[in-house]
Amino acid sequence: MTRSIKKGPYIDKRLLKKIKDLKPGDKSVIKTWSRACIISPEMVGYTFGVHNGKEHISVYVTEEMIGHKLGEFSLTKKFVRHGGRMQREIEKEKK
């Protein structure tokens, strides 16, 4: 469900303060745990370190990302491989 129009989009105030404190050409990573924060136009051009539960994943914000949440670009699960007989056959063919 979307957030109500009356409340407006959720943007972490501490994150906006960190952006304002940086110089315009600064390429440092801004670490954040706020995965639910919606990307606003002020965030374009900055790199965020979004926490995925284990480490911070670097996310460079572009114009196409506006309106999405930071957590969408920092996956929490790592795909290893499919299991079963088909996977063993595929691995044998590669060798």
C-alpha positions in Angstrom: 0.0 0.0 0.0 1.1 3.5 -0.7 1.6 6.2 1.9 -1.3 8.6 2.2 -1.2 11.9 0.2 -2.0 13.8 3.4 1.3 12.6 5.1 3.5 12.9 2.0 6.5 10.8 1.1 8.8 9.5 3.8 12.2 11.1 3.5 14.6 10.7 6.4 15.4 14.2 7.8 18.8 13.1 9.0 19.6 11.9 5.5 18.7 15.3 4.0 20.9 17.0 6.6 23.8 14.8 5.6 23.3 15.8 1.9 23.1 19.5 2.7 26.4 19.3 4.7 28.3 17.8 1.7 29.9 19.9 -1.0 28.3 19.6 -4.5 31.2 17.7 -6.1 31.9 15.4 -3.1 31.9 11.7 -4.0 31.9 10.3 -0.5 29.5 7.5 0.5 26.6 8.5 2.8 25.8 5.5 5.0 22.2 4.9 5.9 20.0 2.3 7.5 16.9 4.0 6.3 15.8 1.5 3.5 12.2 2.9 3.5 13.3 6.4 2.6 11.9 7.5 -0.8 14.4 9.0 -3.2 13.8 12.7 -3.8 15.3 15.0 -6.5 17.8 16.4 -3.9 19.5 13.0 -3.7 20.4 12.7 -7.4 24.1 12.5 -8.0 25.1 11.2 -4.5 26.2 7.7 -3.5 24.5 6.1 -0.6 25.7 3.1 1.4 22.3 1.3 2.0 22.5 -1.3 4.7 21.2 -4.8 3.7 21.4 -6.4 7.1 25.0 -7.4 6.9 26.9 -4.7 5.0 26.4 -1.4 3.2 25.8 -1.6 -0.5 26.8 1.4 -2.6 23.9 2.9 -4.6 24.5 5.8 -7.0 21.2 7.7 -7.4 20.2 8.8 -10.9 17.1 10.6 -12.1 15.3 7.4 -13.0 15.3 6.3 -9.4 13.2 9.2 -8.1 10.1 8.0 -6.3 11.5 4.6 -5.5 12.8 3.5 -2.1 16.5 3.1 -1.2 15.9 -0.5 -0.1 14.9 -1.5 -3.6 18.5 -1.1 -4.8 20.2 -3.0 -2.0 19.1 -6.6 -2.1 18.9 -8.5 1.3 19.2 -12.0 -0.1 22.0 -13.5 -2.2 21.1 -15.9 -4.9 23.5 -18.9 -4.9 22.1 -21.3 -7.3 19.2 -23.7 -8.0 19.5 -27.2 -6.7 18.4 -30.6 -7.9 19.1 -32.9 -10.8 18.9 -30.2 -13.6 21.5 -28.1 -11.9 23.9 -31.0 -11.6 23.5 -31.8 -15.4 24.1 -28.1 -16.3 27.3 -28.1 -14.2 28.5 -31.4 -15.9 28.0 -29.9 -19.3 30.1 -26.8 -18.4 33.0 -29.1 -17.3 
